[in-house]
Amino acid sequence: MTLKQLRALVLAARTGSFTTAAAAMGIAQASVSELIRKLEDEHGTRLFTRGARRLVLTAAGEALLPHAEQAVLAADEGAQALRSVRSLHGGVATFGLLRNAGYYLLSDLAQRFHDAYPDVRVRLIGLNSVEVAAAVAAGTVEAGLVVLPIDDEGLEVIPLLRDEVYFATAEADRAREPLGIEDVAAARLILYDAHYGWSDPTRRQLADRAQLAGLKLEPWIEVEHVESALSLVQRGIGDTIVARAVAESPACPAALHTVGLREPLHDTIALVRRRSAALSPASRELARLAQRMILQRVDGR
């Protein structure tokens, strides 16, 4: 049973004529008749009978028709997807970015995509992984990058990169050896992502670890941006936590000292998309580019 046979069946059923079906397929009427005859011979049953003025499906033809229509539609949509990827003219690519995306070499994502596909509009959203995951689940954004853990109901999650989380301080003595969660709990913590608070994935991991140790983390100061937190730490007001990508970036003041935890803590960066939902060609290509840029960071370390 070939796609060409099924297409001939669908067109003949719609038009009631082998001749019209042949014209739609761009082949001879005899070729359509032969395609249907071979299909009937392969399965030992008639698919059409000739009515007064048009072809009429038999019971077997009626049973096969919806499956043939699905197969032809899937093939046509697949071909269209390939054409769209090759051309990518018009449309909108929507994608969600995790907090501090710039530290993972994603600052140039929009420009690189625009350079490759200048006719496609780009919509990037994201202040925090919580927001990105919720937007993808709701269907307002097609895919995105997040830090785990998140609420993944209805989402397909593809882990890409693990980035260690460090304790950052202005006091060199406090960064001589890895710290325990009790040391973190005792510090004057300056935490960022104030709007999302303890729903932030990194904070959730810390809070869970503290809870298991019978401790409670209470930030001394909360700000929105990691750069603000680092500036306050540089002045000796308190300490913070940062991912390795931030600690190794020029944005991290040279005077700060970073150290890992005795039980290492990691941010796991993942690509998320709605489960069983097909991405538009533009958003699929943007997601592919973002994933490639993240993995290039791993290779470049």
VOTIVO-446581 format. One record per residue (C-alpha): residue in one letter; x, y, z. Coordinates in steps of 0.5 Angstrom, whole numbers. Each point is the difference from the previous one (the first is absolute). Layout:
<nuvos>
+---+-------+-------+-------+
: r :    xx :    yy :    zz :
+---+-------+-------+-------+
: A :     X :     Y :     Z :
...
+---+-------+-------+-------+
</nuvos>
This chain:
<nuvos>
+---+-------+-------+-------+
: r :    xx :    yy :    zz :
+---+-------+-------+-------+
: M :     0 :     0 :     0 :
: T :     4 :     6 :    -2 :
: L :    -2 :     8 :     1 :
: K :    -1 :     0 :    -8 :
: Q :    -5 :    -5 :     0 :
: L :    -4 :     3 :     6 :
: R :     1 :     7 :    -3 :
: A :    -4 :    -3 :    -6 :
: L :    -5 :    -3 :     4 :
: V :    -1 :     7 :     4 :
: L :    -1 :     4 :    -6 :
: A :    -4 :    -5 :    -4 :
: A :    -5 :    -1 :     6 :
: R :     0 :     8 :     0 :
: T :    -1 :     1 :    -7 :
: G :    -4 :    -6 :    -2 :
: S :     4 :    -1 :    -6 :
: F :     7 :    -3 :    -2 :
: T :     1 :     5 :    -5 :
: T :    -1 :     6 :     5 :
: A :     5 :    -3 :     5 :
: A :     5 :    -2 :    -6 :
: A :     0 :     8 :    -2 :
: A :     1 :     2 :     8 :
: M :     6 :    -5 :     0 :
: G :     3 :     2 :    -6 :
: I :     0 :    -7 :    -3 :
: A :    -4 :    -4 :    -5 :
: Q :    -7 :    -2 :     1 :
: A :     2 :    -8 :    -1 :
: S :     6 :     1 :     5 :
: V :    -6 :     2 :     6 :
: S :    -4 :    -6 :    -3 :
: E :     6 :    -4 :     1 :
: L :     2 :     2 :     7 :
: I :    -7 :    -1 :     3 :
: R :     0 :    -7 :    -4 :
: K :     7 :    -2 :     3 :
: L :    -3 :     2 :     7 :
: E :    -6 :    -4 :    -1 :
: D :     4 :    -6 :    -2 :
: E :     5 :     1 :     6 :
: H :    -6 :    -1 :     5 :
: G :    -5 :    -4 :    -4 :
: T :    -6 :     5 :     0 :
: R :    -3 :     5 :    -4 :
: L :     0 :     7 :     2 :
: F :    -4 :     3 :    -5 :
: T :    -6 :    -1 :    -4 :
: R :    -3 :     4 :    -6 :
: G :    -6 :     4 :     1 :
: A :    -4 :     3 :    -6 :
: R :     4 :     6 :     0 :
: R :     6 :    -1 :     5 :
: L :     4 :    -5 :     4 :
: V :    -3 :    -2 :     7 :
: L :     4 :    -3 :     5 :
: T :    -1 :    -7 :     3 :
: A :    -1 :    -2 :     7 :
: A :     8 :    -1 :     0 :
: G :     1 :     6 :    -4 :
: E :    -4 :     4 :     6 :
: A :     4 :    -4 :     5 :
: L :     7 :     2 :    -3 :
: L :    -2 :     7 :    -2 :
: P :     1 :     4 :     7 :
: H :     7 :    -4 :     1 :
: A :     2 :     2 :    -7 :
: E :    -2 :     7 :     1 :
: Q :     4 :     1 :     7 :
: A :     6 :    -3 :    -4 :
: V :     0 :     5 :    -6 :
: L :    -1 :     5 :     5 :
: A :     6 :    -2 :     4 :
: A :     4 :     0 :    -6 :
: D :    -2 :     7 :    -3 :
: E :     1 :     3 :     7 :
: G :     7 :    -3 :     1 :
: A :     2 :     2 :    -7 :
: Q :    -3 :     7 :     2 :
: A :     4 :     0 :     6 :
: L :     6 :    -1 :    -4 :
: R :    -1 :     5 :    -5 :
: S :    -1 :     5 :     6 :
: V :     6 :    -2 :     3 :
: R :     4 :     1 :    -6 :
: S :    -3 :     7 :    -2 :
: L :    -3 :     3 :     7 :
: H :    -3 :     6 :    -3 :
: G :    -5 :     3 :     5 :
: G :    -3 :    -2 :     6 :
: V :     2 :     1 :     7 :
: A :     5 :    -4 :     4 :
: T :    -2 :     0 :     8 :
: F :     5 :    -3 :     5 :
: G :     1 :     1 :     8 :
: L :     7 :     1 :     3 :
: L :     2 :    -1 :     7 :
: R :     3 :     5 :     5 :
: N :     7 :     2 :    -2 :
: A :    -1 :    -3 :    -7 :
: G :     6 :     5 :    -2 :
: Y :     5 :    -4 :     4 :
: Y :    -1 :    -6 :    -4 :
: L :     2 :     3 :    -6 :
: L :    -7 :     2 :    -2 :
: S :     0 :     7 :    -1 :
: D :     1 :     0 :    -7 :
: L :    -6 :    -5 :    -1 :
: A :    -4 :     5 :    -3 :
: Q :     5 :     3 :    -5 :
: R :     2 :    -7 :    -2 :
: F :    -7 :    -2 :    -2 :
: H :    -1 :     6 :    -3 :
: D :     6 :     0 :    -5 :
: A :    -2 :    -7 :    -2 :
: Y :    -7 :     1 :    -1 :
: P :    -1 :     8 :    -1 :
: D :    -8 :    -1 :    -2 :
: V :    -2 :    -3 :     7 :
: R :    -2 :     4 :     6 :
: V :     3 :    -2 :     7 :
: R :    -4 :     0 :     6 :
: L :     5 :    -2 :     6 :
: I :    -3 :     0 :     7 :
: G :     2 :    -2 :     7 :
: L :     2 :     3 :     7 :
: N :     1 :    -6 :     3 :
: S :    -1 :    -8 :    -1 :
: V :    -7 :     0 :     4 :
: E :    -3 :     5 :    -5 :
: V :     3 :    -3 :    -6 :
: A :    -2 :    -7 :     2 :
: A :    -7 :     3 :     1 :
: A :    -1 :     3 :    -7 :
: V :     2 :    -6 :    -3 :
: A :    -5 :    -4 :     3 :
: A :    -5 :     5 :    -1 :
: G :     2 :     0 :    -8 :
: T :     2 :     7 :     0 :
: V :     7 :    -1 :    -1 :
: E :     2 :    -7 :    -4 :
: A :     6 :    -2 :     3 :
: G :     5 :     3 :     5 :
: L :     6 :    -1 :     4 :
: V :     0 :    -1 :     8 :
: V :     3 :    -2 :     6 :
: L :    -2 :    -6 :     3 :
: P :    -4 :    -1 :     5 :
: I :    -7 :     2 :    -3 :
: D :    -7 :    -2 :    -1 :
: D :     0 :    -4 :    -6 :
: E :    -7 :    -2 :     0 :
: G :    -1 :    -1 :    -8 :
: L :     7 :     2 :    -2 :
: E :     5 :    -4 :    -3 :
: V :     7 :     1 :     3 :
: I :     7 :    -1 :    -3 :
: P :     6 :     2 :     5 :
: L :     5 :     3 :    -4 :
: L :     6 :     3 :     5 :
: R :     1 :    -1 :     8 :
: D :     4 :     6 :     3 :
: E :     2 :     0 :     7 :
: V :    -2 :     5 :     5 :
: Y :     5 :     4 :     4 :
: F :     0 :     4 :     6 :
: A :     3 :     7 :    -1 :
: T :     3 :     4 :     5 :
: A :     4 :     6 :     1 :
: E :     4 :    -3 :     6 :
: A :     5 :    -5 :    -3 :
: D :     1 :    -4 :     7 :
: R :    -8 :    -2 :    -1 :
: A :     2 :    -3 :    -7 :
: R :     6 :    -4 :     2 :
: E :    -4 :    -7 :     0 :
: P :    -7 :    -2 :    -2 :
: L :    -5 :     2 :     4 :
: G :    -6 :    -4 :     3 :
: I :    -7 :     2 :     0 :
: E :     0 :     2 :     7 :
: D :     6 :     5 :    -2 :
: V :    -5 :     3 :    -5 :
: A :    -6 :     1 :     5 :
: A :     5 :     3 :     5 :
: A :     2 :     5 :    -6 :
: R :    -3 :     7 :    -1 :
: L :    -3 :    -2 :    -7 :
: I :    -1 :     5 :    -5 :
: L :    -5 :    -4 :    -5 :
: Y :    -2 :     3 :    -7 :
: D :    -7 :    -2 :    -4 :
: A :    -4 :     3 :     6 :
: H :    -6 :     0 :    -4 :
: Y :     0 :    -7 :    -1 :
: G :     3 :    -2 :     7 :
: W :     0 :    -7 :     2 :
: S :    -4 :    -2 :    -6 :
: D :     7 :     1 :    -4 :
: P :     3 :    -7 :    -1 :
: T :     7 :     2 :     3 :
: R :    -3 :     2 :     6 :
: R :    -5 :    -6 :     0 :
: Q :     6 :    -4 :     0 :
: L :     4 :     4 :     6 :
: A :    -7 :     0 :     4 :
: D :    -1 :    -8 :    -1 :
: R :     7 :    -1 :     2 :
: A :    -1 :     5 :     6 :
: Q :    -6 :    -4 :     2 :
: L :     3 :    -7 :     0 :
: A :     5 :     3 :     5 :
: G :    -5 :     3 :     5 :
: L :     2 :     7 :    -2 :
: K :    -4 :     6 :    -3 :
: L :     3 :     5 :    -6 :
: E :    -2 :     7 :     1 :
: P :     3 :     6 :    -4 :
: W :     3 :     6 :     3 :
: I :    -1 :     4 :    -7 :
: E :    -4 :    -2 :    -6 :
: V :     1 :     3 :    -7 :
: E :    -2 :    -1 :    -7 :
: H :     6 :    -1 :    -4 :
: V :     7 :    -4 :     2 :
: E :     4 :     6 :    -2 :
: S :    -3 :     4 :     6 :
: A :     1 :    -6 :     5 :
: L :     7 :     0 :    -3 :
: S :     1 :     7 :     1 :
: L :    -2 :     0 :     7 :
: V :     4 :    -6 :     2 :
: Q :     6 :     4 :    -3 :
: R :    -1 :     5 :     5 :
: G :     0 :    -5 :     6 :
: I :    -7 :     0 :     2 :
: G :    -2 :    -7 :    -1 :
: D :     1 :    -6 :    -4 :
: T :    -3 :    -3 :    -6 :
: I :    -1 :    -7 :    -4 :
: V :     2 :     0 :    -8 :
: A :     0 :    -5 :    -5 :
: R :     7 :    -1 :    -3 :
: A :    -2 :     3 :    -7 :
: V :    -1 :     7 :     4 :
: A :     6 :    -1 :     5 :
: E :     5 :    -1 :    -6 :
: S :    -3 :     6 :    -4 :
: P :     3 :     7 :     0 :
: A :    -6 :     2 :     4 :
: C :     2 :    -3 :     6 :
: P :     5 :     5 :     4 :
: A :     7 :    -3 :     0 :
: A :     0 :     2 :     7 :
: L :    -5 :    -5 :     2 :
: H :     2 :    -8 :     2 :
: T :    -5 :    -6 :    -2 :
: V :     0 :    -7 :     3 :
: G :    -4 :    -6 :    -1 :
: L :    -4 :    -3 :     5 :
: R :     2 :    -7 :     3 :
: E :    -6 :    -3 :    -3 :
: P :     1 :     3 :    -7 :
: L :    -7 :     4 :    -2 :
: H :    -1 :     0 :    -8 :
: D :    -5 :     4 :    -4 :
: T :    -2 :    -4 :    -6 :
: I :    -2 :     3 :    -6 :
: A :    -5 :    -3 :    -4 :
: L :    -4 :     1 :    -6 :
: V :    -8 :     0 :     1 :
: R :    -5 :    -1 :    -5 :
: R :    -8 :    -2 :     0 :
: R :     0 :    -7 :     0 :
: S :    -3 :    -3 :    -7 :
: A :    -1 :     7 :    -3 :
: A :     4 :     1 :    -6 :
: L :     4 :     7 :     0 :
: S :     0 :     5 :    -6 :
: P :     5 :    -1 :    -5 :
: A :     3 :     7 :     3 :
: S :     0 :    -2 :     7 :
: R :     3 :    -6 :    -1 :
: E :     6 :     3 :    -4 :
: L :     0 :     5 :     6 :
: A :     0 :    -6 :     5 :
: R :     5 :    -4 :    -4 :
: L :     5 :     6 :     0 :
: A :    -1 :     2 :     7 :
: Q :     2 :    -8 :     2 :
: R :     6 :     1 :    -4 :
: M :     2 :     6 :     3 :
: I :    -1 :    -3 :     7 :
: L :     4 :    -6 :    -2 :
: Q :     6 :     4 :    -3 :
: R :     1 :     3 :     6 :
: V :     1 :    -7 :     3 :
: D :     5 :    -2 :    -5 :
: G :     3 :     7 :     1 :
: R :     2 :    -1 :     7 :
+---+-------+-------+-------+
</nuvos>
